[in-house]
Each structure stands twice: as structure tokens, then as C-alpha cells.
Amino acid sequence: MKPTANQSKRKRRREDDIPPDTSTENDTQLKAYKQLESAIRCELHHGHCFVDRTGSIDNHRCLDHSEMTLWAKKIVSLVPVYG
């Protein structure tokens, strides 16, 4: 869709470049990330691991930052929002 003549001549405002406020969503995700980070801290690998404890052997799967961030986003999306 092409802008109209009035829209194309209009000077851009600072507000046009500012994304919408998502601070509450980011705060919630950061809290989930911090809780996840402390819950899956692995002293054996000096990082973060998901430990599968099936059977008598602990199978460690090391997680990187992007996997943990995705996990935190999934956690936040499952939590009901009240307010």
C-alpha cells in the first residue's frame, strides 16, 4: 500500500521510531530466565544443563543462552496473566 501524498510529505516524528512499550513482558521473561538459570545450573559442566534422570544414569544436555531464552519465553507464554 502506497502512502498518500499527505503521508509521504509529513515529517517523521521521534514517536514513529519508538517501538511499543513491552517492559512488563520483558520483565516477566527476565524473571523466568533468572529462575531457570538458577534451577538448571550445573557445577559439573560449569554452565547450565538439562539433566535427564531416567534410570540410574544422569544424562546432561548443556544449554546455551539462546536455548535458555527460548525456554523462558515458552514458560512466560504458558503463565496466565492477571490484571
Contacts in CASP RR format, 6 or more apart in sequence:
PFRMAT RR
TARGET T0000
AUTHOR 0000-0000-0000
METHOD contacts of the structure
MODEL  1
MKPTANQSKRKRRREDDIPPDTSTENDTQLKAYKQLESAIRCELHHGHCF
VDRTGSIDNHRCLDHSEMTLWAKKIVSLVPVYG
25 76 0 8 1.000
28 76 0 8 1.000
28 79 0 8 1.000
29 72 0 8 1.000
29 73 0 8 1.000
29 76 0 8 1.000
30 72 0 8 1.000
32 72 0 8 1.000
32 75 0 8 1.000
32 76 0 8 1.000
32 79 0 8 1.000
33 68 0 8 1.000
33 69 0 8 1.000
33 72 0 8 1.000
36 68 0 8 1.000
36 71 0 8 1.000
36 72 0 8 1.000
36 75 0 8 1.000
37 48 0 8 1.000
37 68 0 8 1.000
40 48 0 8 1.000
40 49 0 8 1.000
40 50 0 8 1.000
40 51 0 8 1.000
40 63 0 8 1.000
40 68 0 8 1.000
41 47 0 8 1.000
41 48 0 8 1.000
42 48 0 8 1.000
42 49 0 8 1.000
42 51 0 8 1.000
42 60 0 8 1.000
42 62 0 8 1.000
44 60 0 8 1.000
45 60 0 8 1.000
45 62 0 8 1.000
47 62 0 8 1.000
48 62 0 8 1.000
48 63 0 8 1.000
48 68 0 8 1.000
49 60 0 8 1.000
49 61 0 8 1.000
49 62 0 8 1.000
49 63 0 8 1.000
50 60 0 8 1.000
50 61 0 8 1.000
50 63 0 8 1.000
51 58 0 8 1.000
51 59 0 8 1.000
51 60 0 8 1.000
51 61 0 8 1.000
52 58 0 8 1.000
52 59 0 8 1.000
52 61 0 8 1.000
53 59 0 8 1.000
63 71 0 8 1.000
END
